[in-house]
């Protein structure tokens, strides 16, 4: 993996590329990314480019660096993720 790209999709039809984040601590191919409830980017899993083993680690981007956070129950790559409205957001809608 040569780098990470982040796009702002908040305005339909207006995709904007965000500034490039710092390099990941490990070169991964096929990880899955989501935004946490506080809109912090999180990337989980993937295949370690050097060892060719699947990862169970998750990394969160905070303060201009990637920090290892949680682990998945099972190592995997090429998975999928769907962002779901957070519970605290639903309270504000009611």
Secondary structure as GFF3:
##gff-version 3
##sequence-region A 1 94
A	DSSP	beta_strand	7	8	.	.	.	ID=ss1
A	DSSP	beta_strand	16	17	.	.	.	ID=ss2
A	DSSP	beta_strand	28	29	.	.	.	ID=ss3
A	DSSP	beta_strand	32	35	.	.	.	ID=ss4
A	DSSP	beta_strand	41	44	.	.	.	ID=ss5
A	DSSP	beta_strand	47	48	.	.	.	ID=ss6
A	DSSP	beta_strand	57	62	.	.	.	ID=ss7
A	DSSP	beta_strand	65	71	.	.	.	ID=ss8
A	DSSP	alpha_helix	87	93	.	.	.	ID=ss9
###
